[in-house]
Amino acid sequence: MRAKGFGAGVQCAVVSTWVATAMPLFAADDLAAAKEYTVRYCSQCHTFEQGEKHGQGPNLFGLIGRDAAAAPGFVYSPGIKEALNGKVWDRDLLDAWLTDTLAVAPKAQMIYFQDDPKARAKLIRYLESLK
């Protein structure tokens, strides 16, 4: 009886160790997929690397936690500046923005609608990693 309990404990420890070591691999895969998705759909207008020049839209490196409409060196439209004045980019604001930019900033020149919450989560996952 004792050996059976010991074996079950070892098996549980092995599984726990495998899960603990495998989790970062899954997270890295998720991040790689999120990066690929974001670059595919957003790089027409945005850049993502620190110090990279702005595109038609601002560089998105360090977006989360940054004052909205405040990327250094990027010229924002008056409508964006007005709508985002006093706001800071966080997960909720970014999710609202990606869902319907015009609901967040009615005078925005960037118009983007992403109805799929999983697609928005991928975009947000990658943008959160850019620190």
C-alpha positions in Angstrom: 0.0 0.0 0.0 2.8 2.3 0.9 4.7 1.7 -2.4 1.5 2.4 -4.3 1.1 5.8 -2.6 4.8 6.6 -3.2 4.5 5.7 -6.9 1.5 7.9 -7.2 3.4 10.8 -5.6 6.3 10.3 -7.9 4.0 10.2 -10.9 2.3 13.4 -9.8 5.7 15.1 -9.2 6.9 14.1 -12.7 3.7 15.4 -14.3 4.0 18.6 -12.3 7.6 19.1 -13.3 6.7 18.4 -17.0 3.9 21.0 -16.9 6.0 23.6 -15.1 8.8 23.2 -17.7 6.5 23.0 -20.7 4.4 26.0 -19.8 7.0 28.6 -20.9 7.3 26.8 -24.2 3.6 27.1 -24.8 3.7 30.7 -23.8 6.6 31.3 -26.2 4.7 29.6 -29.0 1.6 31.8 -28.2 3.8 34.9 -28.3 5.4 33.8 -31.6 1.9 33.3 -33.1 0.7 36.6 -31.7 3.8 38.4 -33.2 3.2 36.7 -36.6 -0.4 37.7 -36.6 0.2 41.3 -35.5 3.0 41.8 -38.0 0.9 40.3 -40.8 -2.1 42.6 -40.1 -0.6 45.8 -38.7 2.8 46.3 -40.3 1.3 48.1 -43.3 1.0 51.1 -41.0 2.9 50.4 -37.8 6.4 49.4 -36.7 7.2 47.4 -33.6 10.9 47.6 -32.7 12.3 50.0 -30.2 13.8 53.0 -32.0 12.3 52.1 -35.4 10.8 54.9 -37.4 7.1 55.5 -37.4 5.0 54.3 -40.3 1.7 55.8 -41.4 0.8 55.0 -37.8 3.0 55.3 -34.7 5.6 52.8 -33.7 3.9 50.5 -31.2 6.9 49.5 -29.1 6.1 50.3 -25.4 2.5 51.1 -26.2 1.0 49.6 -23.0 1.4 52.1 -20.2 2.1 55.0 -22.5 -0.1 58.1 -22.7 -2.5 57.6 -25.6 -1.7 59.7 -28.7 1.7 60.5 -27.3 4.4 58.5 -29.2 7.4 60.8 -29.4 7.8 62.2 -32.9 4.5 61.0 -34.3 2.0 63.7 -35.5 -1.5 62.7 -34.4 -4.7 64.0 -36.0 -6.6 66.5 -33.9 -9.5 64.0 -33.6 -7.3 61.3 -32.1 -5.6 63.7 -29.7 -9.0 65.1 -28.6 -10.6 61.6 -28.1 -7.6 60.1 -26.3 -6.6 63.1 -24.2 -5.7 62.0 -20.7 -6.0 58.3 -21.4 -3.2 55.7 -21.0 -3.0 52.6 -23.2 -3.9 49.5 -21.2 -5.5 46.2 -22.1 -9.0 47.5 -21.9 -8.5 50.7 -23.9 -6.6 48.7 -26.5 -9.3 46.1 -26.7 -12.0 48.8 -27.2 -9.8 50.5 -29.8 -9.3 47.2 -31.8 -13.0 46.4 -31.5 -14.1 49.7 -33.0 -11.8 52.7 -33.3 -14.6 55.0 -34.2 -16.4 54.2 -30.9 -13.3 55.3 -29.0 -12.3 58.2 -31.3 -15.2 59.2 -33.6 -12.9 61.5 -35.6 -10.1 59.0 -36.0 -8.4 58.6 -39.3 -7.4 55.0 -38.4 -10.5 52.9 -38.8 -10.2 49.3 -37.6 -12.9 46.8 -36.6 -11.9 43.4 -35.2 -15.0 41.5 -34.2 -13.1 38.3 -33.1 -12.1 38.5 -29.5 -9.4 35.8 -30.1 -7.8 37.9 -32.8 -7.8 41.0 -30.6 -6.3 38.9 -27.8 -3.4 37.9 -30.1 -2.8 41.5 -31.0 -2.9 42.6 -27.4 -0.7 39.7 -26.3 2.1 40.8 -28.7 1.8 44.5 -28.0 2.0 43.8 -24.2 5.3 42.0 -24.8 6.9 45.1 -26.5 8.7 46.6 -23.5 
